[in-house]
Amino acid sequence: MSGRMPVVHWRRLLLLVVLLLLGACARAPLRAPDDTLLAVQAGRESALAAADAWRFTGRIAVSGEGEGGSGRIEWQQRGEAYVIELSAPVSRQSWRLSGDANGARLEGHGHGVLEDRDAEALLRRAAGWSMPLEPLRAWVRGARAGGDAELVFGAEGLPAVLQQAGWRIEYRSWTESAGVPMPQRVFAESGQRRVRLVVDRWETPGG
């Protein structure tokens, strides 16, 4: 009698392994928004708005519309003023985007200093990185930007999925900064546009 396992048994074993892997990768159950969760979220967003000076460092990947890139990111925000530093080790390029509500300034792209009222358009034109910078300022901290939005929460009562302005933002994991839960892995997409962000460190001056 042959010691080989019949093909049908191999198929059943393979199916069992796949099902076990899927089960191991299953996410925690999501919670539909209710009055309590939305009230807690609104309070959290008010506290974040009051702490308008913050900084994070991490890694980012941007793709879509035929362009994009990946690398390190450092984002510093103080009120309406911001400084975003991007570096792509593969292409050995780096950019420094700074500005406020009055306009933006981009340096380090090899063509001198560029300025524009629209920071997102400036970054896309000069570097090929297409990111929704204005709402991303809120989304990256787990908050809704201005306008209509839909939220779904995770088992811990923190946002799991946010849909706003044609974008779907998934909060894949959270960390803590000074005892406050902050997003650690943020995945956003709109059509072919995608932004993948992994935060290594959050800082809130004075927090």
Secondary structure, 3 states (H helix, E strand, C coil): CCCCCCHHHHHHHHHHHHHHHHHHHCCCCCECCCHHHHHHHHHHHHHHHHCCEEEEEEEEEEEECCEEEEEEEEEEEECCEEEEEEEECCCCEEEEEEEECCEEEEECCCCCCEEECCHHHHHHHHHCCCCCHHHHHHHCCCCCCCCCCEEEECCCCCEEEEEECCEEEEEEEEEEECCEEEEEEEEEEECCEEEEEEEEEEECCCC
